[in-house]
């Protein structure tokens, strides 16, 4: 990706500071590799669409996209129309367009009507005084003229200093309003937001003033030095830059919500095109559905979209949670991540990577999958996990909750690990909650068999070859191949024999 996440995340930083409800935690974002998923799923044509998609993926709730299935269907069916829309969207596919999001979070210069009227007077003062000097040759009037030009020069350069941070965002805002008006003239795009025409009409005076501001900026940056100095003199003499800029900022006051409404409209149209193209490239997908009577979760042909030739799996739950056993690399963690990614994509993109997918629609997602020691914070792996799981135990019960847990408490000794994990998993698996947990501990599976559905992944060791089929199977894992694997890897025979002896005698 050419642009960095720091540019793409500008709009999300603004939004997340004001809207925290249903926000996906940074832990869950990292656990599900959502940066990678964003890059893979992004088919947007503009920087605004990219920022909108990045933001909407951070919220674990039904999005505006889920309400636009008919629009997505028409975009998928009519590729010529989609190409036409995307050609308009691409007008904001320049790095400068990322700066539009900065207009939502900063305090703009405030100009009053009185100040604007004063500027109008000062604009014509040098011209009038110059005419009087020409007619009267009065030195007194010439002094007033010089003072007038000096005042205009001060106002010009003070204004220039105040708008340094707007040299990219304001021209791009003008472009956004212009392109949004074009999109709103396309019936399918207009149907995405019924009131967008009214909002754009209300912002039309602002767009006209921004057009003047945009012209003056282009003169400064694109035309040769001679033309630059000439226009600079004209701008100082007649305040040709100060007045449109001050008028633009006057019109900006109190319009941030309307501008953001246009921003989100433009981004939503782009993302709808992106989702339609994404679906066209998938091996298969399905729209999410509510659970059938008696079900709490169902997935058929579930796969992880970021894994090439991923093996699909099926699972149906009717009240119980899930405990998955199996060895490393057998597919446990990938399966749990696939569950979480599909839950999020179902709500945000209204797209599931499965042949059928049913779940409780009002769902909160929590995870503890990938944990590391934090040297900077002075926290051990175990302490971090303790704090994260405590937050899960304290989570509200007003909606369905999905907990994704991988190898709980592996940072401590076996006896306490099994004891704590059993207590925590029993506490989490209650009404309106579904837990998908994995473990190496077969003892934990026997302790939870009444509360959890048991599944496993397994490997096959034959002819000194280790292989995996990555298929989810019912029941706890029964094979024990770890010692056989170290034997295949060339461990000394005395080490292998001792390991076999200890396992057979069950002394550990």
PyMOL commands that set and color helices and strands:
alter all, ss='L'
color gray80, all
select helices_A, chain A and resi 5-8+10-18+26-31+34-41+47-56+64-67+69-77+79-92+95-104+113-136+139-162+164-166+169-184+187-190+196-202+204-222+225-238+242-252+256-280+332-348+381-394+414-428+442-447+482-488+493-505
alter helices_A, ss='H'
color red, helices_A
select strands_A, chain A and resi 297-302+313-317+321-325+356-359+363-368+400-406+433-439+452-456+459-462+465-468+473-474
alter strands_A, ss='S'
color yellow, strands_A
deselect
rebuild
show_as cartoon
